[in-house]
Amino acid sequence: MATPLLLAGPASGAESGASAETGSGAAAKAAYTVTALTFTVEAGGRTCAVDADLYRPAGVDAEHPAPAVLATNGFGGSKADGSTDAIGKAFAERGYVGLVYSGLGFGASGCLISLDDPRIDGQAAARLLDFLGGTRAADDGTRADFVTRDGAGDPRVGMIGGSYGGAVQLATASVDPRLDALVPLITWNDLAHSLAPNAADRETPGVFKWQWANGFYLMGEAQPLLVPSLDPSRINSLRCLHFVTDACDTVRLLNSGRYPAADTRKMLDFARSVSPVSYLDRVDAPTLLVQGQSDSLFTLNEAQDTYERLQARGVETKMIWQSWGHSGGQAPGELDLGQGNLETSYVGRRVLAWFDRYLRRDANADTGAEFAYYRSWESGYGTAPTVPALSQELYLSGDGKLVDNRAKVARGSRTYGNWLVPTSHSESSLAGLIGLPDPRPHDVKGTYLGWTGEPLTAPVDLVGSPRATLRVVSPRTERVQDSGDAADKLVLFAKMYDIAPDGTKTLVNRLVAPVRVPDVTRPFTVELPGIAHRYATGHRLEFVIAASDDAYFGNRGVKPVTVTAAPEDTGVLELPVVKGQVG
């Protein structure tokens, strides 16, 4: 799900018909007109109106057509919010026809919120492609005979947008091959994993992100009140006001804290059916993925999963890890369409080049590195031919040290326990979204275990997703884990801190890896959230497993956990090191 702050900041720049210059190095901006349009579409068995704005650059007509950019809002927004209409303005000023619309169930558009289901949201967007291709008119009779075409009814169109406005691009491309280029920002690959992640096993139900999920659920259910309408297509039932029924059932199940196998399978199947993970094999449009490092809702791993799947199929795909996401993190000079900085930001230039290559068919356009990542320690971007591989192993010693050689592992065991209330804090999930202060991350003694390395003698840069292989002992869990209710399995949270010389601890991007352990009698492997982070000279790396986190649901009952270590059998932490060496 996306957010109205998708492309941070209020919209700025010229209104319809104006022209302007913005910022050092910015290109001259063309004049354009904006026309409000409505399209009646069939979606999910309902007839609903789609509210849109058509941005037409001056001089663009049937004799002088231009390629088009299609975009829609983040979750809770509309065509008129500051980040969405900024897309229409920005690309119209640069000579593209823009069609910006309110997603189904948002703004003045009808129908229910169906979570970017390709069979509903994707098909609705495909009808807008019909308009851009000249084969259908808007409800008032307006036709678009001024969009570049590659054949009868085949407009040359790209899409851009973030989060909820990002996944819909992939959904649309999966049902309509006419899309020529995609730029999804900060969006999901597998919504089941996004809302209830299990960093050890996708088939075992995950750990509920109750703050994120309930915040967006309430925002969605409130739409008929926030944007009053008598449109019956926007109302489902009193039990599920504004979402499709399966979405409400999924949120209720997650909030129940009980996950019986049959109900859980239905939930996973639905969430994945509306996710790119289920339909990427039908996406062929060149795709530039942009994901945020500061994002606990849709982590970098989500984009990497999509990137690797598309690349494996031979789809032209590149990926950028920018600074900001749903959790904040906007860095100076980063992409901000509201400020009109396409030409002066790294990501902005990459987006323009992507559209130059695939919409304007400029064979000389340089679409940039296969993989790029924002480096907060150098205020710029690093590049690589692919996401760096895991390259160094560290070992969890019985004395709480993180060592670089099995021979250094001390034999021993340590135990932690959980309380009936959360005792660890990573984030207040919605704080970054709305700009509220958030307490520093912390863990209560006795409810976590940490393993700490020696102070670094030189900087160490990590780029990628660390991985930990663990074995735990929990007799109380062992007795109940096969009850048929996944809530009886052990829950824990893995994470990585950066400890400064003065003892100050920083949880990297406030990210954690929630785990519902499939079977405590067997080792399990945890994929931690992707990061791009420098551990500076004198700093120490600490790996932690904690019993709880107040942004997530936790264990049912008290389940003490023991971790043992010996040189021949201990936990292993693998790191994607691109510079330096730990230990």
C-alpha positions in Angstrom: 0.0 0.0 0.0 1.2 3.4 -0.7 1.0 6.7 1.0 0.0 10.2 -0.1 3.5 11.3 0.6 4.7 9.0 -2.1 7.0 11.6 -3.8 7.5 13.7 -0.7 6.4 17.3 -0.3 3.7 19.5 -1.6 3.4 20.0 -5.4 4.9 23.2 -6.8 5.6 24.8 -10.2 3.4 26.1 -12.9 -0.4 25.7 -13.0 -2.2 24.8 -16.3 -1.1 26.8 -19.2 2.0 28.2 -17.5 5.7 27.7 -18.2 8.6 28.0 -15.7 12.2 27.4 -14.9 13.0 25.6 -11.7 16.4 25.1 -10.1 20.0 25.0 -11.3 20.3 22.8 -14.3 16.6 22.4 -14.8 15.3 22.2 -18.4 12.9 24.7 -19.9 9.4 23.7 -19.0 6.7 23.6 -21.6 3.2 25.1 -21.2 0.3 22.6 -20.9 -3.4 22.4 -20.3 -5.3 20.2 -17.8 -8.7 18.7 -18.5 -10.8 16.8 -16.0 -12.2 13.6 -17.4 -14.3 10.7 -16.2 -14.2 7.2 -17.5 -16.9 4.5 -16.8 -15.3 1.1 -16.5 -16.2 -2.4 -15.5 -14.0 -3.6 -12.7 -14.5 -6.6 -10.3 -18.1 -7.1 -11.4 -19.0 -3.5 -10.7 -19.5 -0.4 -12.9 -17.5 2.5 -11.6 -16.4 5.9 -12.6 -12.6 6.7 -12.8 -11.8 10.4 -12.1 -8.8 11.6 -14.1 -6.9 14.7 -15.3 -5.5 14.9 -18.8 -2.3 16.9 -19.1 -1.6 18.0 -22.7 1.6 20.0 -23.6 1.2 23.0 -25.9 1.7 22.1 -29.5 0.9 18.4 -29.1 -1.8 17.3 -31.6 -2.6 14.6 -34.1 0.1 15.9 -36.4 2.6 16.3 -33.6 1.9 13.5 -31.1 3.8 12.7 -27.9 4.3 9.6 -25.8 2.2 9.5 -22.6 2.8 8.9 -18.9 0.0 7.3 -16.8 0.0 7.5 -13.0 -2.2 7.1 -10.0 -2.1 7.9 -6.3 -0.6 6.2 -3.2 -2.9 4.6 -0.7 -5.3 7.2 0.8 -4.5 9.8 -1.9 -6.2 10.9 -5.1 -5.3 12.5 -8.4 -5.2 15.9 -6.7 -2.8 15.2 -3.8 0.5 16.9 -3.9 2.6 14.0 -5.0 0.2 12.6 -7.7 -0.7 15.8 -9.6 3.0 16.6 -9.4 3.7 13.7 -11.8 1.2 15.0 -14.3 2.7 18.5 -14.1 6.3 17.3 -14.2 6.0 15.2 -17.3 3.7 17.6 -19.2 6.3 20.3 -18.6 8.8 18.0 -20.3 6.6 17.3 -23.3 4.8 14.1 -22.3 1.0 13.7 -22.4 0.0 12.9 -18.8 -3.1 11.0 -17.6 -3.3 11.0 -13.8 -6.2 9.3 -12.1 -7.6 8.5 -8.7 -7.3 4.8 -8.0 -10.4 2.7 -7.5 -12.0 3.6 -4.2 -10.1 6.8 -3.7 -10.9 10.4 -4.4 -13.9 10.7 -6.7 -13.3 7.3 -8.3 -15.8 4.6 -7.7 -15.5 0.9 -6.8 -14.0 -0.9 -3.8 -10.4 -0.9 -2.7 -9.1 -4.1 -4.1 -5.3 -3.8 -3.3 -4.1 -3.4 -6.9 -5.6 -6.7 -8.0 -4.6 -7.1 -11.7 -8.1 -8.5 -12.4 -9.7 -5.3 -11.1 -7.3 -2.4 -10.8 -5.1 -3.6 -13.6 -8.1 -4.0 -15.9 -9.4 -0.6 -15.0 -6.0 1.0 -15.9 -6.1 -1.0 -19.2 -9.3 0.9 -20.1 -7.4 4.1 -19.7 -4.8 2.7 -22.2 -7.7 2.3 -24.6 -8.3 6.0 -24.3 -4.7 6.9 -24.9 -4.7 4.5 -27.8 -7.6 6.3 -29.4 -10.0 3.3 -29.3 -12.4 4.7 -26.6 -13.5 8.1 -25.5 -13.9 9.7 -22.1 -17.5 9.9 -20.9 -17.8 13.4 -22.3 -16.7 12.3 -25.7 -13.1 13.6 -25.4 -10.6 11.5 -27.5 -6.8 11.4 -27.4 -5.7 11.5 -31.0 -2.4 13.1 -30.0 -0.5 10.2 -28.3 2.3 8.5 -30.2 1.2 5.0 -31.3 3.2 1.9 -32.2 0.2 0.4 -34.0 -3.6 0.7 -34.1 -4.9 1.2 -30.6 -1.3 0.8 -29.2 -0.2 4.0 -27.5 3.4 4.5 -26.4 2.9 4.8 -22.6 5.0 4.6 -19.5 3.9 4.5 -15.9 5.4 6.0 -12.7 4.2 6.1 -9.1 5.0 4.8 -5.7 3.7 2.2 -3.3 0.0 1.6 -4.1 0.7 3.6 -7.3 3.7 1.4 -7.9 2.2 -2.1 -7.7 -0.6 -1.1 -10.0 1.9 -0.6 -12.8 3.0 -4.3 -12.6 -0.6 -5.4 -12.2 -1.5 -3.4 -15.4 1.5 -4.7 -17.3 0.5 -8.3 -16.4 -2.9 -7.9 -18.1 -2.0 -5.5 -20.9 1.2 -5.8 -23.0 0.9 -2.2 -24.4 2.8 -0.6 -21.6 6.3 0.4 -22.7 8.1 1.3 -19.5 7.5 1.1 -15.8 9.0 3.0 -12.8 7.5 1.5 -9.6 8.8 3.2 -6.5 8.7 1.9 -2.9 6.2 -0.9 -3.5 5.7 -4.5 -2.6 6.4 -7.9 -4.2 4.4 -10.1 -1.8 1.8 -8.4 0.3 1.4 -11.4 2.6 5.1 -11.1 3.5 4.9 -7.3 3.7 2.1 -7.2 6.3 3.0 -10.4 8.2 6.6 -11.1 7.4 8.4 -14.3 8.2 12.1 -13.8 7.5 12.8 -17.6 7.9 10.0 -19.3 5.9 7.4 -17.8 3.6 5.1 -20.8 4.0 4.8 -20.4 7.8 2.5 -17.5 8.7 4.5 -14.4 9.6 4.4 -11.9 12.3 1.7 -9.2 12.0 2.8 -5.6 11.4 -0.2 -4.4 13.3 0.6 -0.7 13.3 1.2 -0.4 9.5 -1.7 -2.7 8.5 -4.3 -1.3 10.8 -3.4 2.3 10.0 -3.9 1.7 6.3 -7.0 -0.4 6.9 -8.7 2.4 8.9 -7.6 4.9 6.2 -9.3 2.8 3.6 -12.5 2.1 5.5 -12.8 5.8 6.1 -12.8 6.8 2.5 -16.6 7.2 2.1 -16.5 9.6 5.1 -13.3 11.4 4.0 -14.7 11.8 0.4 -18.5 11.6 0.8 -20.3 10.1 -2.1 -23.6 8.5 -3.0 -21.9 6.2 -5.5 -23.2 2.7 -4.6 -20.1 1.1 -6.2 -18.0 2.4 -3.3 -19.9 0.5 -0.6 -19.5 -3.2 0.1 -21.3 -3.9 3.4 -21.5 -2.7 7.0 -19.1 -5.4 7.9 -16.6 -4.4 5.2 -17.4 -0.9 4.2 -15.0 0.0 1.4 -12.6 -2.9 0.7 -13.3 -6.1 -1.1 -14.4 -8.7 1.3 -11.2 -10.8 1.2 -9.2 -7.8 2.3 -11.3 -7.3 5.4 -11.2 -11.0 6.2 -7.4 -10.9 5.9 -7.1 -8.0 8.4 -9.5 -9.6 10.8 -7.6 -12.8 10.8 -4.3 -11.1 11.4 -5.7 -9.1 14.2 -7.2 -12.2 15.8 -3.9 -13.6 16.8 -5.1 -17.1 15.8 -3.8 -18.7 12.6 -5.4 -22.1 12.0 -4.0 -23.7 8.8 -7.1 -23.5 6.5 -7.9 -19.9 7.3 -4.2 -18.9 7.0 -3.9 -20.6 3.7 -6.8 -18.6 2.4 -5.3 -15.4 3.7 -1.9 -16.1 2.1 -3.5 -17.1 -1.2 -5.5 -13.9 -1.4 -2.7 -11.6 -0.4 -0.4 -13.2 -3.0 -3.0 -13.1 -5.7 -3.0 -9.3 -5.6 0.9 -9.2 -5.4 3.5 -9.1 -8.2 4.9 -12.4 -6.8 1.9 -14.1 -8.4 2.0 -12.5 -11.9 5.5 -11.3 -12.7 5.8 -14.1 -15.3 3.3 -12.0 -17.3 5.2 -8.7 -17.1 7.4 -7.9 -20.0 7.7 -4.0 -19.9 11.2 -2.6 -19.2 11.1 -1.8 -15.4 13.2 0.6 -13.3 12.6 -0.4 -9.7 13.2 2.3 -7.1 13.0 1.3 -3.4 13.6 3.2 -0.2 16.3 2.3 2.4 14.2 3.9 5.2 11.2 1.7 4.8 9.9 -0.9 7.3 6.6 -1.3 5.3 8.1 -2.4 2.0 11.8 -3.2 2.6 14.6 -3.3 0.0 14.1 -7.1 -0.1 10.7 -6.6 -1.8 12.3 -4.8 -4.8 15.1 -7.3 -4.9 12.7 -10.2 -5.2 10.9 -8.5 -8.1 14.2 -7.5 -9.7 15.6 -11.0 -9.6 12.4 -12.6 -11.0 12.2 -10.1 -13.9 15.9 -10.4 -14.7 15.7 -14.2 -14.7 13.0 -14.0 -17.4 15.1 -11.6 -19.5 13.0 -8.5 -18.9 15.1 -5.3 -19.1 15.2 -4.4 -15.4 17.4 -2.1 -13.2 17.1 -1.2 -9.6 17.9 1.8 -7.4 18.0 1.9 -3.6 17.2 5.5 -2.8 17.3 7.1 0.7 13.6 7.6 1.4 10.6 5.3 1.8 7.5 5.0 3.9 9.5 5.5 7.1 11.0 8.8 6.0 14.6 9.3 5.3 14.5 12.1 2.6 18.0 13.2 2.1 19.1 16.5 0.5 19.2 16.3 -3.2 17.1 13.2 -3.5 14.2 12.9 -5.9 11.3 15.2 -4.9 8.8 15.8 -7.8 7.1 18.4 -5.7 10.3 20.4 -6.0 10.7 19.7 -9.7 14.2 18.3 -9.3 14.1 15.6 -12.0 17.2 17.0 -13.8 19.1 17.7 -10.6 18.6 14.5 -8.6 20.3 11.2 -9.4 17.0 9.2 -9.4 15.2 11.9 -11.4 17.9 11.8 -14.1 17.6 8.0 -14.2 13.8 8.2 -14.6 14.1 10.7 -17.4 16.7 8.6 -19.2 14.4 5.5 -18.8 11.5 7.3 -20.5 13.8 8.8 -23.1 15.0 5.3 -24.0 11.7 3.4 -24.0 9.1 6.2 -24.7 11.0 8.6 -27.0 13.0 5.7 -28.4 16.3 7.5 -28.0 18.9 4.7 -28.6 21.6 6.9 -27.1 19.9 7.4 -23.8 22.1 6.1 -21.0 19.8 4.3 -18.6 22.5 3.9 -16.0 23.9 1.1 -13.8 22.2 -2.2 -13.3 22.1 -1.5 -9.5 22.7 1.7 -7.6 22.4 2.5 -4.0 22.4 5.8 -2.0 25.4 6.1 0.3 24.5 8.3 3.3 28.1 8.4 4.4 29.2 10.0 1.1 25.9 11.8 0.0 25.9 10.1 -3.3 25.3 6.8 -5.1 27.4 3.7 -5.5 26.9 1.3 -8.4 27.4 -2.4 -9.0 26.6 -4.8 -11.8 24.2 -6.6 -9.4 23.3 -6.7 -5.7 26.5 -7.7 -3.9 26.7 -11.2 -2.6 27.2 -12.4 0.9 31.0 -12.4 1.4 32.0 -12.7 5.1 30.9 -15.1 7.8 30.9 -14.2 11.5 30.2 -16.7 14.3 28.0 -16.3 17.4 30.2 -17.2 20.4 28.9 -18.5 23.7 30.4 -15.5 25.5 28.3 -13.0 23.5 31.1 -12.1 21.1 30.8 -12.0 17.3 34.0 -13.6 15.9 35.5 -14.1 12.5 36.8 -17.6 13.0 35.1 -20.8 14.4 38.2 -21.5 16.4 37.4 -18.3 18.4 33.9 -19.5 19.4 33.6 -20.0 23.2 31.5 -22.9 24.4 28.5 -21.8 26.3 24.8 -21.1 26.4 22.6 -18.0 27.2 18.9 -17.6 27.7 16.3 -14.9 27.3 12.6 -14.8 28.0 9.6 -12.9 26.8 7.1 -11.0 28.9 3.4 -10.8 28.1 3.9 -7.3 26.8 6.5 -6.1 24.3 9.9 -5.2 25.7 11.7 -4.1 22.6 11.0 -1.0 20.4 12.2 -0.5 16.9 9.8 2.1 15.6 6.4 3.7 15.8 5.5 2.6 12.3 3.4 5.6 11.3 5.7 8.2 12.9 7.9 8.6 9.8 4.9 8.8 7.6 3.4 11.8 9.4 6.6 13.4 10.8 6.1 12.6 14.5 9.1 12.0 16.9 9.9 8.4 17.7 11.7 7.1 20.8 15.1 5.5 20.1 15.1 1.7 19.6 15.7 -0.2 22.8 15.6 -3.7 24.4 14.9 -4.6 28.0 17.6 -6.7 29.7 16.8 -10.4 29.9 14.5 -10.3 26.9 17.1 -10.4 24.2 20.6 -11.7 23.4 23.3 -9.8 21.6 26.6 -10.7 20.0 29.1 -7.9 19.5 32.2 -7.6 17.4 35.5 -5.9 18.2 35.9 -2.1 17.3 36.6 -1.8 13.7 40.1 -0.6 12.6 38.8 0.7 9.3 35.4 1.4 7.8 33.2 -1.5 6.7 30.4 -1.0 4.1 27.5 -3.4 3.9 25.3 -3.4 0.8 22.6 -6.1 0.6 20.7 -8.5 2.9 22.6 -10.1 5.7 21.7 -13.7 6.6 21.8 -15.6 9.8 21.6 -19.3 10.4 20.4 -20.1 13.9 19.5 -22.9 16.2 17.5 -22.3 19.4 16.2 -24.4 22.3 12.7 -23.8 23.6 11.0 -26.8 25.3 7.8 -24.9 25.9 7.5 -24.1 22.3 8.3 -27.6 21.3 5.4 -28.9 23.2 2.8 -26.7 21.4 4.3 -25.8 18.0 2.4 -28.6 16.2 -1.0 -27.6 17.5 -2.4 -26.7 14.1 -2.4 -23.0 15.0 0.7 -21.2 13.8 0.3 -18.7 16.7 1.8 -21.4 19.0 5.1 -21.3 17.2 8.0 -19.3 18.6 8.3 -15.7 17.5 11.6 -13.7 17.6 13.2 -10.7 16.0 16.6 -10.5 14.5 18.4 -7.2 13.9 21.7 -5.4 13.6 22.9 -2.5 15.6 25.8 -0.1 15.0 27.5 0.8 18.3 29.5 4.0 18.4 32.7 4.4 20.5 30.7 6.2 23.2 28.2 3.3 23.4 25.4 4.9 21.5 23.4 2.2 19.7 21.8 2.8 16.3 19.4 0.2 14.8 20.2 0.5 11.1 17.1 2.2 9.5 15.1 0.9 12.5 14.7 -2.4 10.6 14.1 -5.8 12.1 13.5 -9.3 10.7 10.4 -10.9 12.3 10.6 -14.7 12.5 8.0 -17.3 13.3 10.3 -20.3 13.7 8.9 -23.2 11.6 10.3 -25.9 14.0 12.5 -25.1 17.0 14.1 -28.6 16.8 15.8 -27.7 13.6 18.2 -24.9 12.5 16.6 -22.1 10.5 17.9 -19.3 8.3 16.9 -15.7 8.6 17.1 -13.2 5.8 17.5 -9.8 7.4 16.3 -6.5 5.7 18.5 -5.1 3.0 20.7 -2.2 4.0 23.4 0.1 2.6 25.3 1.1 5.6 28.8 2.1 6.7 30.2 0.9 10.1 32.8 3.6 10.8 36.2 3.1 12.2 35.9 2.4 16.0 32.3 1.3 15.7 31.2 -2.2 16.6 28.6 -4.4 14.9 26.1 -6.1 17.1 23.7 -8.9 16.1 20.6 -9.2 18.3 17.7 -11.6 18.6 14.9 -10.2 20.8 11.7 -11.8 22.2 9.3 -9.0 21.0 8.8 -5.7 19.2 6.0 -3.3 19.9 5.3 -2.7 16.2 4.4 -6.4 15.8 2.3 -9.1 17.4 4.5 -11.4 19.5 4.5 -14.8 21.2 1.4 -16.5 22.6 2.4 -17.3 26.2 5.9 -17.2 27.8 8.5 -19.1 25.9 12.1 -19.0 27.3 14.8 -19.5 24.6 18.3 -20.8 25.0 21.1 -20.4 22.4 24.1 -22.6 22.7 27.5 -22.3 21.0 30.5 -24.5 20.3 33.2 -24.2 17.7 31.7 -27.1 15.7 28.1 -26.0 16.0 27.0 -22.3 16.4 25.0 -19.6 14.8 26.5 -17.9 11.6 25.9 -14.4 10.4 26.7 -13.8 6.8 27.4 -10.2 5.6 27.3 -8.5 2.2 30.6 -6.6 2.6 31.7 -4.3 -0.2 34.5 -2.6 1.6 36.6 -3.5 4.6 36.5 -6.5 6.8 34.8 -7.2 10.2 37.2 -8.7 12.8 
